[in-house]
Amino acid sequence: MDILGPHLPLIGRSPLFDGICADDLEALLFCLGARTRAFSKGAAVLRRGNVTTHMGMVLEGAVRVERDDYWGNRNIIASFGPGQSFAEVYACEPDLPLDVNVVAASDALVLFLDVGRVATMCSTSCAFHARLVRNLLGLIAKRTHALTRKIEHTSKRTTRAKLLSYLSDQAESAGSNRFSIPFDRQELADYLSVDRSAMCAELSRMKRDGLVDFQRNQFEIVQRSIP
């Protein structure tokens, strides 16, 4: 567990370990067979078609969940940074092959936890087991909600409407009209399922119209009412 030492505060703040005291955390990580692995940017963290009993938590860097169609067009499903987890659903159902790829969006350090050990009572019958199960169900519910929000963004009819829906959601999550997004322009286009050039042109028009301001991945919603 020495390698986790500097990351224990971050791990402890994860919703997965909500209500579990710091003194119990290391013992719980041991019960879950915790292990870390480093990935270079662009490396595959989990591959489509594989099965797994392990969920991941980002300790450093970022990962993104992608799906490629038959012609190789990329669709970004989600992006996760330090303290955020991924692949919970697949880990809970080990007979369900991944239909997505998880890729390191930057150099990343990932903590893997064996969710299969959550589904059965551990040999030590740890008191925090039931709490962990509740927290895991909560994470899966939040992941389902996030996917529903993505569907709402991408179902809008125009590129502007998709951008406004997504940026509004990010502002609400940040609790501010100024916020950063986890995507560059190509990744944002892939996430919203739009053409990059058309999206960039629309962003420029939105800036000219006084709706938003931005610098790279830093955004500000300037005008709250949509003309």
N, C-alpha and C positions, 0 to 999 in steps of 0.2 A: 504493500500500500504506500510505500515511500514516494513513488512517482506521483501519487494522487495528492500528497500533502498540500502543495500550493493551490490545488484546485478544489479542495474540500469545501471551502466557503461557497464557491460557485455551485458545486454539486448540491450542497445543502439547501440552496435557494430554489432549486428546481421544484416545480409543482409535484413531481413524482415523489419527493421526499417531504412534502408538506406535513407538518404535525409530528415529524420524527426528530427527536432531539439530536444535537451534534454528537453526544456521547455514544449514541447507538448507530450513527451513520457508518462508521468503518466496519462494524460487525455486519451490518446489513449489506454493504458492498461485497463483503466476503461471501455472504450467503448467496448473492446474485452472481458470483463468479466474475466480478468486475475485472476488466482488462482494457488497456489502452493500446491504440495503434495510431501511428502518424501516417499521413497521406500528403503527397505533393499535389500541387494544383493540377486539376484535370484528371487525377487518378480516380478509378472506380472504388467507391466505398462498399456498395452493394450492387450486384448486377441483376438485370432482368432475367427471369427464368430460374434464379436460384431460390432456395428455401432457407429460412433462418429461424432460430428461436431467440435471436439476440436483437434487442433494440439498441439504438445508438444515442449518445448525447455528445454534443459538440463542446469540447473544452477550450479549443483555440481555433481561430479561423472560421470557416463557414463551409457548409455543404448545400447542394441543391438537389431537388428531386426532379427528374426529367423523364419524359416519355417521347420516344421517336416513332413516327409512323412508318409505313411500308417504304415510303420514298425518302426517308431520312430527315424529314422535317422535325425540328425539335419543339417540344412544348414543355415549358417549365411549370411544374406543379406548385412548388414551394421552395423557399430558401430558409436555412436555419443557421443561427449564429451561436456564440458561446452561451451555454446554459440551456439551450433548446434541444429537444429530443426528436427522434424520427424512427420510422419503421415499427411503431408499436403494434399496429394492426397485423402486419405480417408475422411478427414474433409471437403474437397470441394464437395464431392459426398456422402452425408449421407446415401443414399440408397445402397451404396456399402459396404458389410460386409468386415471386415479385413480378409485377407487370410494369415496373418502372426501374430506372437506374438512379442510384444515389452517387453523385460525383462531388469531389472536393472543388469548391468554387475558389478556394485559395489554399495555401498550405494549411493543413488542419490536423488537430489532435482530437481523436474521437474515443470516448469511453463506451465500451460495449457491455451490456448487462443481459444476462440470460433470463429472459422472461419466462421460459419454461419452468424455472424454479419458483416463480410466483404462483403458477397454476396448481402446484402441489405444496402441501405443508412441508417446510424444511425440517430436517432431522432434529434441529434444536428447538423447534416450535417457538420461534422468536415472537415476542409480544407485538412487534410492529408489523407482522405479516398482513393482518386484516386491513390495517391502515394503508399499506402499500397497494393492496388490491383495489381499494376505493380510489386511491390517487391515480392508478393506472386507468381505471374506467373513466375518470374525469379527463385524463389526457386524450383518450380515444374520442370522447365526446367533443372536446375542443378541436381535435383534428378534423372531425366530420363537419363541424361548423365552419372551419376555415375553408374547406373544400366547397361548401355551399356558397360562401362569400365569393370565391373565385368564379364559380358558375354564374353568379349574379353579375360580376364584372364583364365576363366574356359574352354573356347573352345580350348585352346592349347592342343596338343596331349600328351605331357609328363609332369610329375610332375616338372621337371626342367624348362621347358618352362613356365609353369604356375607361378612358383615362380619368375622367371626372369621378366615376364610381370608385376606381381604385385609389385615387389620391384622397378622396373624401374618407375612405376607410382607413387609410394610413394616418390622416390627421386625427381622426377620432381615437385610434389606437395610441397615438403619441400624446393625446390630450393637448394639442397645440396646432396652430395653423402653420408652424414651421417644423419640418421633420425631414428625416433622410429615408431613402428606400434602399433595399438590399440588392438592387439590380443596376447594371449598366443599361445602355439604350437597347442593345440587341437582346439582352435577357428580359427586359421589360416587354419588348415586342413579342418575344416568345411566350412570356407569361400571359399576355393579353390576347394572344393569337391574332396579331395584326402584322402588316408589313412594316419593317423598321423605317424605311424612308418616309412612308405615309405618316407614321406615328410621329417622327421627328418634325415633319412639316406641320402637323396638327399642334404639337407642343409649341412651336414657334408662333402659330396663329393665336393660341390661347394666351401666350405671354404678351403678344401685341394687343390682344383684346383686354388685357388687364385682369385676367382670371387667375393666373398663377405667375410666379417667378421661380427661377431655378438656376442652379449652378451645379453641373454634373448630377450627383444623386441627392443634392440638397434642394428641397422644394419648400415653397411658401404659397399657401392659398391666399391670394390678395383680395379677391371679391367673393363674398359668401353667397350672394344671390346670382343665379344663372340667368343671363339675358335670353 
